[in-house]
């Protein structure tokens, strides 16, 4: 636990794990951040990849104002598939219940079908089930670090194609015309992102492929691509790279979409789970082997059976592709 003295209050940072997730207390997000508080929150986000705030009884406008401290907010384009806030159209409404069960229970980065995926998101939950509905976050820099050297050498500099295929399928199911779908495809043509992304602020390398939106690694045999992606997708599933947050009303999560994936557990049917999410516009991902690492947690603390399990997964991949 770390306490940071600011000009107005003491902010406490309480890490959930050695590398990802920290609860922040001693700050009222109903009050605009001072310049120093903004700097401290930004640094904490870079260090811990996802920040959690409890007991923040704030308005939608105050949530938007907090998110805007960290960049311009982006608008979600598939408004036929999600609800957006009537007064703040940049906010996506999260609402699951007996008629609309949660479906975000797969590991993913957000909107990697954009040329410039989100920098991060600020999610405020207003109504949550008494039990269930947790969200897990995975440190994809730790996941990259844990890979065998030869796998890192294969994926460093590789490029993958991403696509909004899942949304396209739902649009077709809902009766969207070919022309309507073509208009989305023209706005969001399949971007090619690095398989390993260099964080623009910390220099850390992290895995930047996900089962929701990545479709293939470009320039290699399709069967090899499929097996290699499956190996990389498995890395988010190791508990040593994860933190888990149990929601309560008026809790907020602020995550760095460049550095972590998340998974919303859908185990609360038929109860309701409601919230509002603001997403901060990002930049074009890149891989730079020469960019220095300026912030990290040092040597990995992970030991034990996971090391052998990852080696076994890598060996299975090598055996399959020859």
Phi and psi restraints in degrees (value plus and minus 20) as a CYANA .aco file:
   2 UNK   PHI    -144.4  -104.4
   2 UNK   PSI     113.2   153.2
   3 UNK   PHI    -130.1   -90.1
   3 UNK   PSI     106.9   146.9
   4 UNK   PHI    -130.6   -90.6
   4 UNK   PSI     102.8   142.8
   5 UNK   PHI    -104.6   -64.6
   5 UNK   PSI     104.2   144.2
   6 UNK   PHI    -132.3   -92.3
   6 UNK   PSI    -198.8  -158.8
   7 UNK   PHI     -90.8   -50.8
   7 UNK   PSI     -36.8     3.2
   8 UNK   PHI    -136.9   -96.9
   8 UNK   PSI     -48.3    -8.3
   9 UNK   PHI    -179.3  -139.3
   9 UNK   PSI     158.4   198.4
  10 UNK   PHI    -129.4   -89.4
  10 UNK   PSI     102.4   142.4
  11 UNK   PHI    -119.6   -79.6
  11 UNK   PSI     107.6   147.6
  12 UNK   PHI    -126.0   -86.0
  12 UNK   PSI     110.4   150.4
  13 UNK   PHI    -130.5   -90.5
  13 UNK   PSI      96.0   136.0
  14 UNK   PHI    -137.3   -97.3
  14 UNK   PSI      78.0   118.0
  15 UNK   PHI     -82.9   -42.9
  15 UNK   PSI     123.2   163.2
  16 UNK   PHI    -108.1   -68.1
  16 UNK   PSI     -51.4   -11.4
  17 UNK   PHI    -162.8  -122.8
  17 UNK   PSI     154.6   194.6
  18 UNK   PHI     -86.0   -46.0
  18 UNK   PSI     -43.5    -3.5
  19 UNK   PHI    -150.3  -110.3
  19 UNK   PSI     -37.1     2.9
  20 UNK   PHI    -162.5  -122.5
  20 UNK   PSI     114.6   154.6
  21 UNK   PHI      72.6   112.6
  21 UNK   PSI     107.6   147.6
  22 UNK   PHI    -170.8  -130.8
  22 UNK   PSI     117.8   157.8
  23 UNK   PHI    -109.0   -69.0
  23 UNK   PSI     114.5   154.5
  24 UNK   PHI    -130.0   -90.0
  24 UNK   PSI     107.8   147.8
  25 UNK   PHI    -152.4  -112.4
  25 UNK   PSI     148.4   188.4
  26 UNK   PHI      64.9   104.9
  26 UNK   PSI      -1.3    38.7
  27 UNK   PHI    -159.2  -119.2
  27 UNK   PSI     120.5   160.5
  28 UNK   PHI    -127.7   -87.7
  28 UNK   PSI      89.5   129.5
  29 UNK   PHI     -97.0   -57.0
  29 UNK   PSI     -23.1    16.9
  30 UNK   PHI     -92.5   -52.5
  30 UNK   PSI     -38.8     1.2
  31 UNK   PHI    -121.0   -81.0
  31 UNK   PSI     112.1   152.1
  32 UNK   PHI     -74.6   -34.6
  32 UNK   PSI     121.4   161.4
  33 UNK   PHI     -88.9   -48.9
  33 UNK   PSI     120.0   160.0
  34 UNK   PHI     -92.4   -52.4
  34 UNK   PSI     147.7   187.7
  35 UNK   PHI     -78.6   -38.6
  35 UNK   PSI     -61.3   -21.3
  36 UNK   PHI     -88.6   -48.6
  36 UNK   PSI     -60.5   -20.5
  37 UNK   PHI     -82.4   -42.4
  37 UNK   PSI     -60.5   -20.5
  38 UNK   PHI     -81.0   -41.0
  38 UNK   PSI     -62.9   -22.9
  39 UNK   PHI     -83.0   -43.0
  39 UNK   PSI     -64.3   -24.3
  40 UNK   PHI     -85.0   -45.0
  40 UNK   PSI     -60.1   -20.1
  41 UNK   PHI     -85.4   -45.4
  41 UNK   PSI     -60.4   -20.4
  42 UNK   PHI     -83.3   -43.3
  42 UNK   PSI     -64.5   -24.5
  43 UNK   PHI     -84.7   -44.7
  43 UNK   PSI     -59.0   -19.0
  44 UNK   PHI     -84.6   -44.6
  44 UNK   PSI     -58.2   -18.2
  45 UNK   PHI     -83.1   -43.1
  45 UNK   PSI     -62.8   -22.8
  46 UNK   PHI     -84.2   -44.2
  46 UNK   PSI     -56.8   -16.8
  47 UNK   PHI     -93.3   -53.3
  47 UNK   PSI     -60.8   -20.8
  48 UNK   PHI    -134.1   -94.1
  48 UNK   PSI     -28.1    11.9
  49 UNK   PHI      52.3    92.3
  49 UNK   PSI     -48.0    -8.0
  50 UNK   PHI    -168.6  -128.6
  50 UNK   PSI     111.7   151.7
  51 UNK   PHI    -134.3   -94.3
  51 UNK   PSI     121.9   161.9
  52 UNK   PHI    -141.5  -101.5
  52 UNK   PSI     118.2   158.2
  53 UNK   PHI    -147.0  -107.0
  53 UNK   PSI     110.2   150.2
  54 UNK   PHI    -127.5   -87.5
  54 UNK   PSI     138.1   178.1
  55 UNK   PHI      36.4    76.4
  55 UNK   PSI      27.1    67.1
  56 UNK   PHI    -128.4   -88.4
  56 UNK   PSI      66.6   106.6
  57 UNK   PHI    -103.8   -63.8
  57 UNK   PSI      59.3    99.3
  58 UNK   PHI    -136.7   -96.7
  58 UNK   PSI     145.6   185.6
  59 UNK   PHI    -106.7   -66.7
  59 UNK   PSI     147.7   187.7
  60 UNK   PHI     -79.7   -39.7
  60 UNK   PSI     -62.6   -22.6
  61 UNK   PHI     -81.0   -41.0
  61 UNK   PSI     -57.5   -17.5
  62 UNK   PHI     -90.5   -50.5
  62 UNK   PSI     -54.7   -14.7
  63 UNK   PHI     -83.2   -43.2
  63 UNK   PSI     -65.5   -25.5
  64 UNK   PHI     -80.4   -40.4
  64 UNK   PSI     -64.0   -24.0
  65 UNK   PHI     -81.8   -41.8
  65 UNK   PSI     -60.5   -20.5
  66 UNK   PHI     -82.2   -42.2
  66 UNK   PSI     -67.4   -27.4
  67 UNK   PHI     -82.3   -42.3
  67 UNK   PSI     -56.4   -16.4
  68 UNK   PHI     -88.0   -48.0
  68 UNK   PSI     -35.0     5.0
  69 UNK   PHI     -81.6   -41.6
  69 UNK   PSI     -42.6    -2.6
  70 UNK   PHI    -130.8   -90.8
  70 UNK   PSI     -14.7    25.3
  71 UNK   PHI     126.2   166.2
  71 UNK   PSI     154.7   194.7
  72 UNK   PHI     -90.4   -50.4
  72 UNK   PSI     120.1   160.1
  73 UNK   PHI    -104.7   -64.7
  73 UNK   PSI     125.1   165.1
  74 UNK   PHI    -122.6   -82.6
  74 UNK   PSI     138.9   178.9
  75 UNK   PHI    -125.1   -85.1
  75 UNK   PSI     115.8   155.8
  76 UNK   PHI    -100.5   -60.5
  76 UNK   PSI     104.2   144.2
  77 UNK   PHI     -98.8   -58.8
  77 UNK   PSI     -44.5    -4.5
  78 UNK   PHI    -108.9   -68.9
  78 UNK   PSI      45.4    85.4
  79 UNK   PHI     -90.8   -50.8
  79 UNK   PSI     -33.4     6.6
  80 UNK   PHI     -94.8   -54.8
  80 UNK   PSI     -35.0     5.0
  81 UNK   PHI    -129.1   -89.1
  81 UNK   PSI     -36.7     3.3
  82 UNK   PHI    -154.0  -114.0
  82 UNK   PSI     142.3   182.3
  83 UNK   PHI    -115.5   -75.5
  83 UNK   PSI     116.3   156.3
  84 UNK   PHI    -133.7   -93.7
  84 UNK   PSI     137.7   177.7
  85 UNK   PHI     -87.3   -47.3
  85 UNK   PSI     116.8   156.8
  86 UNK   PHI     -81.9   -41.9
  86 UNK   PSI     -58.0   -18.0
  87 UNK   PHI    -116.7   -76.7
  87 UNK   PSI     -40.7    -0.7
  88 UNK   PHI    -149.5  -109.5
  88 UNK   PSI      61.8   101.8
  89 UNK   PHI     -84.1   -44.1
  89 UNK   PSI     -32.1     7.9
  90 UNK   PHI     -97.7   -57.7
  90 UNK   PSI     -29.0    11.0
  91 UNK   PHI    -114.4   -74.4
  91 UNK   PSI     109.6   149.6
  92 UNK   PHI    -112.5   -72.5
  92 UNK   PSI     112.1   152.1
  93 UNK   PHI    -108.3   -68.3
  93 UNK   PSI     104.3   144.3
  94 UNK   PHI    -115.8   -75.8
  94 UNK   PSI      99.0   139.0
  95 UNK   PHI    -168.7  -128.7
  95 UNK   PSI      88.5   128.5
  96 UNK   PHI    -143.7  -103.7
  96 UNK   PSI     127.9   167.9
  97 UNK   PHI    -191.2  -151.2
  97 UNK   PSI    -178.1  -138.1
  98 UNK   PHI     -82.5   -42.5
  98 UNK   PSI     -48.4    -8.4
  99 UNK   PHI    -115.6   -75.6
  99 UNK   PSI     -29.7    10.3
 100 UNK   PHI    -168.3  -128.3
 100 UNK   PSI      59.5    99.5
 101 UNK   PHI     -82.3   -42.3
 101 UNK   PSI     135.3   175.3
 102 UNK   PHI     -85.7   -45.7
 102 UNK   PSI     117.6   157.6
 103 UNK   PHI    -145.9  -105.9
 103 UNK   PSI     -11.8    28.2
 104 UNK   PHI    -109.5   -69.5
 104 UNK   PSI       3.4    43.4
 105 UNK   PHI    -110.7   -70.7
 105 UNK   PSI      41.1    81.1
 106 UNK   PHI    -164.7  -124.7
 106 UNK   PSI     127.9   167.9
 107 UNK   PHI     -89.2   -49.2
 107 UNK   PSI     111.6   151.6
 108 UNK   PHI    -181.4  -141.4
 108 UNK   PSI     131.3   171.3
 109 UNK   PHI    -105.3   -65.3
 109 UNK   PSI     134.4   174.4
 110 UNK   PHI    -100.1   -60.1
 110 UNK   PSI     120.8   160.8
 111 UNK   PHI      23.8    63.8
 111 UNK   PSI      24.7    64.7
 112 UNK   PHI     -93.3   -53.3
 112 UNK   PSI     -22.1    17.9
 113 UNK   PHI     -96.8   -56.8
 113 UNK   PSI     -24.5    15.5
 114 UNK   PHI    -105.6   -65.6
 114 UNK   PSI     131.0   171.0
 115 UNK   PHI     -82.5   -42.5
 115 UNK   PSI     -55.6   -15.6
 116 UNK   PHI    -140.8  -100.8
 116 UNK   PSI      66.4   106.4
 117 UNK   PHI     -81.6   -41.6
 117 UNK   PSI     140.0   180.0
 118 UNK   PHI     -73.5   -33.5
 118 UNK   PSI     122.4   162.4
 119 UNK   PHI     -85.7   -45.7
 119 UNK   PSI     -64.6   -24.6
 120 UNK   PHI    -196.1  -156.1
 120 UNK   PSI    -198.9  -158.9
 121 UNK   PHI    -159.2  -119.2
 121 UNK   PSI     132.9   172.9
 122 UNK   PHI    -139.5   -99.5
 122 UNK   PSI      90.1   130.1
 123 UNK   PHI    -130.1   -90.1
 123 UNK   PSI     104.2   144.2
 124 UNK   PHI    -134.0   -94.0
 124 UNK   PSI     101.9   141.9
 125 UNK   PHI    -115.0   -75.0
 125 UNK   PSI     110.8   150.8
 126 UNK   PHI    -124.4   -84.4
 126 UNK   PSI     -54.9   -14.9
 127 UNK   PHI    -155.7  -115.7
 127 UNK   PSI     105.6   145.6
 128 UNK   PHI    -153.7  -113.7
 128 UNK   PSI     133.5   173.5
 129 UNK   PHI     -86.5   -46.5
 129 UNK   PSI     136.7   176.7
 130 UNK   PHI     -81.3   -41.3
 130 UNK   PSI     -56.0   -16.0
 131 UNK   PHI    -158.4  -118.4
 131 UNK   PSI     133.6   173.6
 132 UNK   PHI      68.8   108.8
 132 UNK   PSI     153.7   193.7
 133 UNK   PHI      59.0    99.0
 133 UNK   PSI      -0.3    39.7
 134 UNK   PHI     -85.3   -45.3
 134 UNK   PSI     144.0   184.0
 135 UNK   PHI    -142.5  -102.5
 135 UNK   PSI     113.9   153.9
 136 UNK   PHI    -124.9   -84.9
 136 UNK   PSI     126.6   166.6
 137 UNK   PHI    -147.7  -107.7
 137 UNK   PSI     120.7   160.7
 138 UNK   PHI    -140.2  -100.2
 138 UNK   PSI     112.7   152.7
 139 UNK   PHI    -100.7   -60.7
 139 UNK   PSI      84.6   124.6
 140 UNK   PHI    -101.7   -61.7
 140 UNK   PSI     -32.6     7.4
 141 UNK   PHI     -93.4   -53.4
 141 UNK   PSI     -63.8   -23.8
 142 UNK   PHI     -82.8   -42.8
 142 UNK   PSI     -57.0   -17.0
 143 UNK   PHI     -84.0   -44.0
 143 UNK   PSI     -60.9   -20.9
 144 UNK   PHI     -84.9   -44.9
 144 UNK   PSI     -66.7   -26.7
 145 UNK   PHI     -79.2   -39.2
 145 UNK   PSI     -50.2   -10.2
 146 UNK   PHI    -100.5   -60.5
 146 UNK   PSI     -25.7    14.3
 147 UNK   PHI     -96.9   -56.9
 147 UNK   PSI     131.6   171.6
 148 UNK   PHI     -81.6   -41.6
 148 UNK   PSI     134.1   174.1
 149 UNK   PHI     -78.6   -38.6
 149 UNK   PSI     -61.4   -21.4
 150 UNK   PHI     -88.2   -48.2
 150 UNK   PSI     -50.8   -10.8
 151 UNK   PHI     -90.3   -50.3
 151 UNK   PSI     -62.1   -22.1
 152 UNK   PHI     -78.7   -38.7
 152 UNK   PSI     -63.6   -23.6
 153 UNK   PHI     -83.1   -43.1
 153 UNK   PSI     -53.7   -13.7
 154 UNK   PHI     -91.3   -51.3
 154 UNK   PSI     -55.8   -15.8
 155 UNK   PHI    -115.9   -75.9
 155 UNK   PSI     -39.7     0.3
 156 UNK   PHI     -79.5   -39.5
 156 UNK   PSI     102.0   142.0
 157 UNK   PHI      67.8   107.8
 157 UNK   PSI     -29.9    10.1
 158 UNK   PHI     -92.8   -52.8
 158 UNK   PSI     138.5   178.5
 159 UNK   PHI    -148.8  -108.8
 159 UNK   PSI     121.0   161.0
 160 UNK   PHI    -143.7  -103.7
 160 UNK   PSI     129.0   169.0
 161 UNK   PHI    -112.6   -72.6
 161 UNK   PSI     115.9   155.9
 162 UNK   PHI    -138.4   -98.4
 162 UNK   PSI     132.2   172.2
 163 UNK   PHI    -173.0  -133.0
 163 UNK   PSI     127.8   167.8
 164 UNK   PHI    -108.9   -68.9
 164 UNK   PSI      19.3    59.3
 165 UNK   PHI     -71.7   -31.7
 165 UNK   PSI     -62.1   -22.1
 166 UNK   PHI     -81.4   -41.4
 166 UNK   PSI     -62.3   -22.3
 167 UNK   PHI     -88.4   -48.4
 167 UNK   PSI     -57.6   -17.6
 168 UNK   PHI     -79.5   -39.5
 168 UNK   PSI     -63.7   -23.7
 169 UNK   PHI     -83.4   -43.4
 169 UNK   PSI     -60.8   -20.8
 170 UNK   PHI     -88.4   -48.4
 170 UNK   PSI     -59.0   -19.0
 171 UNK   PHI     -79.6   -39.6
 171 UNK   PSI     -64.7   -24.7
 172 UNK   PHI     -83.4   -43.4
 172 UNK   PSI     -61.5   -21.5
 173 UNK   PHI     -80.9   -40.9
 173 UNK   PSI     -55.5   -15.5
 174 UNK   PHI    -103.5   -63.5
 174 UNK   PSI     -19.4    20.6
 175 UNK   PHI      77.5   117.5
 175 UNK   PSI      -5.8    34.2
 176 UNK   PHI     -83.3   -43.3
 176 UNK   PSI     122.0   162.0
 177 UNK   PHI     -97.9   -57.9
 177 UNK   PSI     144.7   184.7
 178 UNK   PHI     -80.8   -40.8
 178 UNK   PSI     -56.9   -16.9
 179 UNK   PHI     -85.8   -45.8
 179 UNK   PSI     -59.7   -19.7
 180 UNK   PHI     -84.8   -44.8
 180 UNK   PSI     -63.5   -23.5
 181 UNK   PHI     -86.5   -46.5
 181 UNK   PSI     -58.7   -18.7
 182 UNK   PHI     -82.2   -42.2
 182 UNK   PSI     -53.7   -13.7
 183 UNK   PHI     -86.7   -46.7
 183 UNK   PSI     -57.3   -17.3
 184 UNK   PHI     -86.8   -46.8
 184 UNK   PSI     -61.7   -21.7
 185 UNK   PHI     -84.6   -44.6
 185 UNK   PSI     -52.9   -12.9
 186 UNK   PHI     -88.8   -48.8
 186 UNK   PSI     -55.3   -15.3
 187 UNK   PHI     -98.5   -58.5
 187 UNK   PSI     -50.7   -10.7
 188 UNK   PHI    -150.1  -110.1
 188 UNK   PSI      43.7    83.7
 189 UNK   PHI     -85.1   -45.1
 189 UNK   PSI     127.2   167.2
 190 UNK   PHI     -68.3   -28.3
 190 UNK   PSI      88.7   128.7
 191 UNK   PHI     -98.7   -58.7
 191 UNK   PSI     131.9   171.9
 192 UNK   PHI    -126.6   -86.6
 192 UNK   PSI      98.2   138.2
 193 UNK   PHI    -136.1   -96.1
 193 UNK   PSI     133.6   173.6
 194 UNK   PHI     -84.4   -44.4
 194 UNK   PSI     121.8   161.8
 195 UNK   PHI     -85.3   -45.3
 195 UNK   PSI     -56.7   -16.7
 196 UNK   PHI    -133.5   -93.5
 196 UNK   PSI      99.1   139.1
 197 UNK   PHI    -119.9   -79.9
 197 UNK   PSI     116.2   156.2
 198 UNK   PHI    -108.1   -68.1
 198 UNK   PSI     103.8   143.8
 199 UNK   PHI     -87.0   -47.0
 199 UNK   PSI     107.3   147.3
 200 UNK   PHI     -86.4   -46.4
 200 UNK   PSI     -37.7     2.3
 201 UNK   PHI    -129.2   -89.2
 201 UNK   PSI     -52.2   -12.2
 202 UNK   PHI    -123.4   -83.4
 202 UNK   PSI     -38.9     1.1
 203 UNK   PHI      59.0    99.0
 203 UNK   PSI     -24.7    15.3
 204 UNK   PHI     -86.2   -46.2
 204 UNK   PSI     124.7   164.7
 205 UNK   PHI    -111.8   -71.8
 205 UNK   PSI     119.3   159.3
 206 UNK   PHI    -164.6  -124.6
 206 UNK   PSI     135.6   175.6
 207 UNK   PHI     -88.8   -48.8
 207 UNK   PSI     113.5   153.5
 208 UNK   PHI    -149.6  -109.6
 208 UNK   PSI      24.3    64.3
 209 UNK   PHI    -144.2  -104.2
 209 UNK   PSI     128.3   168.3
 210 UNK   PHI    -168.9  -128.9
 210 UNK   PSI     130.5   170.5
 211 UNK   PHI     -86.6   -46.6
 211 UNK   PSI     -42.4    -2.4
 212 UNK   PHI     -93.7   -53.7
 212 UNK   PSI     -61.6   -21.6
 213 UNK   PHI    -144.0  -104.0
 213 UNK   PSI     -36.7     3.3
 214 UNK   PHI    -102.0   -62.0
 214 UNK   PSI     116.7   156.7
 215 UNK   PHI    -134.4   -94.4
 215 UNK   PSI     -53.4   -13.4
 216 UNK   PHI    -187.0  -147.0
 216 UNK   PSI     135.9   175.9
 217 UNK   PHI    -110.1   -70.1
 217 UNK   PSI     106.8   146.8
 218 UNK   PHI     -94.8   -54.8
 218 UNK   PSI     117.7   157.7
 219 UNK   PHI      66.6   106.6
 219 UNK   PSI     -11.0    29.0
 220 UNK   PHI    -147.7  -107.7
 220 UNK   PSI     146.2   186.2
 221 UNK   PHI     -75.8   -35.8
 221 UNK   PSI     114.5   154.5
 222 UNK   PHI     -75.4   -35.4
 222 UNK   PSI     -58.2   -18.2
 223 UNK   PHI     -87.2   -47.2
 223 UNK   PSI     -60.1   -20.1
 224 UNK   PHI     -85.0   -45.0
 224 UNK   PSI     -62.3   -22.3
 225 UNK   PHI     -77.3   -37.3
 225 UNK   PSI     -66.7   -26.7
 226 UNK   PHI     -81.4   -41.4
 226 UNK   PSI     -64.0   -24.0
 227 UNK   PHI     -90.6   -50.6
 227 UNK   PSI     -57.5   -17.5
 228 UNK   PHI     -88.6   -48.6
 228 UNK   PSI     -62.7   -22.7
 229 UNK   PHI     -82.4   -42.4
 229 UNK   PSI     -59.8   -19.8
 230 UNK   PHI     -81.0   -41.0
 230 UNK   PSI     -61.6   -21.6
 231 UNK   PHI     -79.9   -39.9
 231 UNK   PSI     -64.4   -24.4
 232 UNK   PHI     -90.6   -50.6
 232 UNK   PSI     -57.5   -17.5
 233 UNK   PHI     -81.8   -41.8
 233 UNK   PSI     -54.5   -14.5
 234 UNK   PHI     -83.8   -43.8
 234 UNK   PSI     -43.0    -3.0
 235 UNK   PHI     -87.3   -47.3
 235 UNK   PSI     -51.5   -11.5
 236 UNK   PHI     -87.0   -47.0
 236 UNK   PSI     -38.1     1.9
 237 UNK   PHI    -105.0   -65.0
 237 UNK   PSI     -25.1    14.9
 238 UNK   PHI     -98.2   -58.2
 238 UNK   PSI     103.0   143.0
 239 UNK   PHI     -78.5   -38.5
 239 UNK   PSI     -47.3    -7.3
 240 UNK   PHI     -83.3   -43.3
 240 UNK   PSI     -40.4    -0.4
 241 UNK   PHI    -118.8   -78.8
 241 UNK   PSI     -15.4    24.6
 242 UNK   PHI    -134.7   -94.7
 242 UNK   PSI     138.5   178.5
 243 UNK   PHI    -149.0  -109.0
 243 UNK   PSI     138.2   178.2
 244 UNK   PHI    -151.2  -111.2
 244 UNK   PSI     112.0   152.0
 245 UNK   PHI    -136.8   -96.8
 245 UNK   PSI     107.2   147.2
 246 UNK   PHI    -115.5   -75.5
 246 UNK   PSI     100.1   140.1
 247 UNK   PHI     -97.8   -57.8
 247 UNK   PSI     128.3   168.3
 248 UNK   PHI    -152.0  -112.0
 248 UNK   PSI     141.7   181.7
 249 UNK   PHI     -75.5   -35.5
 249 UNK   PSI     121.5   161.5
 250 UNK   PHI      49.0    89.0
 250 UNK   PSI       4.3    44.3
 251 UNK   PHI    -111.3   -71.3
 251 UNK   PSI     131.5   171.5
 252 UNK   PHI    -151.2  -111.2
 252 UNK   PSI     118.9   158.9
 253 UNK   PHI    -139.3   -99.3
 253 UNK   PSI     115.7   155.7
 254 UNK   PHI    -147.4  -107.4
 254 UNK   PSI      90.2   130.2
 255 UNK   PHI    -140.5  -100.5
 255 UNK   PSI     134.7   174.7
 256 UNK   PHI    -113.2   -73.2
 256 UNK   PSI      82.9   122.9
 257 UNK   PHI     -87.6   -47.6
 257 UNK   PSI     -35.9     4.1
 258 UNK   PHI     -96.6   -56.6
 258 UNK   PSI     -40.9    -0.9
 259 UNK   PHI    -141.2  -101.2
 259 UNK   PSI     -33.5     6.5
 260 UNK   PHI    -161.4  -121.4
 260 UNK   PSI     137.0   177.0
 261 UNK   PHI    -127.0   -87.0
 261 UNK   PSI     145.1   185.1
 262 UNK   PHI    -160.7  -120.7
 262 UNK   PSI     144.8   184.8
 263 UNK   PHI    -168.1  -128.1
 263 UNK   PSI      95.8   135.8
 264 UNK   PHI    -113.0   -73.0
 264 UNK   PSI      93.5   133.5
 265 UNK   PHI     -89.7   -49.7
 265 UNK   PSI     107.0   147.0
 266 UNK   PHI    -126.7   -86.7
 266 UNK   PSI      55.5    95.5
 267 UNK   PHI    -148.0  -108.0
 267 UNK   PSI       7.4    47.4
 268 UNK   PHI    -142.0  -102.0
 268 UNK   PSI     -13.4    26.6
 269 UNK   PHI     -77.5   -37.5
 269 UNK   PSI     116.5   156.5
 270 UNK   PHI    -117.6   -77.6
 270 UNK   PSI       0.0    40.0
 271 UNK   PHI     -92.1   -52.1
 271 UNK   PSI     144.7   184.7
 272 UNK   PHI    -116.5   -76.5
 272 UNK   PSI     130.6   170.6
 273 UNK   PHI    -161.0  -121.0
 273 UNK   PSI      97.7   137.7
 274 UNK   PHI    -153.0  -113.0
 274 UNK   PSI     123.4   163.4
 275 UNK   PHI    -188.1  -148.1
 275 UNK   PSI    -196.2  -156.2
 276 UNK   PHI    -156.2  -116.2
 276 UNK   PSI     115.2   155.2
 277 UNK   PHI    -144.8  -104.8
 277 UNK   PSI     108.3   148.3
 278 UNK   PHI    -128.9   -88.9
 278 UNK   PSI     113.9   153.9
 279 UNK   PHI    -135.6   -95.6
 279 UNK   PSI     118.5   158.5
 280 UNK   PHI    -119.1   -79.1
 280 UNK   PSI     109.2   149.2
 281 UNK   PHI     -80.6   -40.6
 281 UNK   PSI     121.5   161.5
 282 UNK   PHI    -130.9   -90.9
 282 UNK   PSI    -176.5  -136.5
 283 UNK   PHI    -152.3  -112.3
 283 UNK   PSI     159.8   199.8
 284 UNK   PHI     -95.4   -55.4
 284 UNK   PSI     102.8   142.8
 285 UNK   PHI     -84.6   -44.6
 285 UNK   PSI     130.3   170.3
 286 UNK   PHI    -169.1  -129.1
 286 UNK   PSI     144.3   184.3
 287 UNK   PHI    -141.0  -101.0
 287 UNK   PSI     104.3   144.3
 288 UNK   PHI    -150.9  -110.9
 288 UNK   PSI      84.4   124.4
 289 UNK   PHI     -87.9   -47.9
 289 UNK   PSI     -34.0     6.0
 290 UNK   PHI    -122.3   -82.3
 290 UNK   PSI     -24.2    15.8
 291 UNK   PHI     -92.5   -52.5
 291 UNK   PSI     107.2   147.2
 292 UNK   PHI     -91.9   -51.9
 292 UNK   PSI     130.7   170.7
 293 UNK   PHI    -105.9   -65.9
 293 UNK   PSI     102.2   142.2
 294 UNK   PHI    -125.3   -85.3
 294 UNK   PSI     -39.6     0.4
 295 UNK   PHI    -161.5  -121.5
 295 UNK   PSI     106.5   146.5
 296 UNK   PHI    -180.9  -140.9
 296 UNK   PSI     152.3   192.3
 297 UNK   PHI    -117.1   -77.1
 297 UNK   PSI      -8.5    31.5
 298 UNK   PHI      58.3    98.3
 298 UNK   PSI    -170.2  -130.2
 299 UNK   PHI     -80.8   -40.8
 299 UNK   PSI     119.3   159.3
 300 UNK   PHI     -80.4   -40.4
 300 UNK   PSI     115.5   155.5
 301 UNK   PHI    -105.3   -65.3
 301 UNK   PSI     -20.8    19.2
 302 UNK   PHI     -99.6   -59.6
 302 UNK   PSI     110.2   150.2
 303 UNK   PHI    -163.0  -123.0
 303 UNK   PSI     154.9   194.9
 304 UNK   PHI      72.4   112.4
 304 UNK   PSI    -169.9  -129.9
 305 UNK   PHI     -82.9   -42.9
 305 UNK   PSI     -46.6    -6.6
 306 UNK   PHI     -80.6   -40.6
 306 UNK   PSI     -53.9   -13.9
 307 UNK   PHI     -83.0   -43.0
 307 UNK   PSI     -65.2   -25.2
 308 UNK   PHI     -87.5   -47.5
 308 UNK   PSI     -55.8   -15.8
 309 UNK   PHI     -85.8   -45.8
 309 UNK   PSI     -62.8   -22.8
 310 UNK   PHI     -85.9   -45.9
 310 UNK   PSI     -60.3   -20.3
 311 UNK   PHI     -81.4   -41.4
 311 UNK   PSI     -58.5   -18.5
 312 UNK   PHI     -86.6   -46.6
 312 UNK   PSI     -61.9   -21.9
 313 UNK   PHI     -81.8   -41.8
 313 UNK   PSI     -63.7   -23.7
 314 UNK   PHI     -85.3   -45.3
 314 UNK   PSI     -58.7   -18.7
 315 UNK   PHI     -84.3   -44.3
 315 UNK   PSI     -58.8   -18.8
 316 UNK   PHI     -84.0   -44.0
 316 UNK   PSI     -58.5   -18.5
 317 UNK   PHI     -85.3   -45.3
 317 UNK   PSI     -67.1   -27.1
 318 UNK   PHI     -80.7   -40.7
 318 UNK   PSI     -61.0   -21.0
 319 UNK   PHI     -84.7   -44.7
 319 UNK   PSI     -56.3   -16.3
 320 UNK   PHI     -92.8   -52.8
 320 UNK   PSI     -55.2   -15.2
 321 UNK   PHI    -117.9   -77.9
 321 UNK   PSI     -30.9     9.1
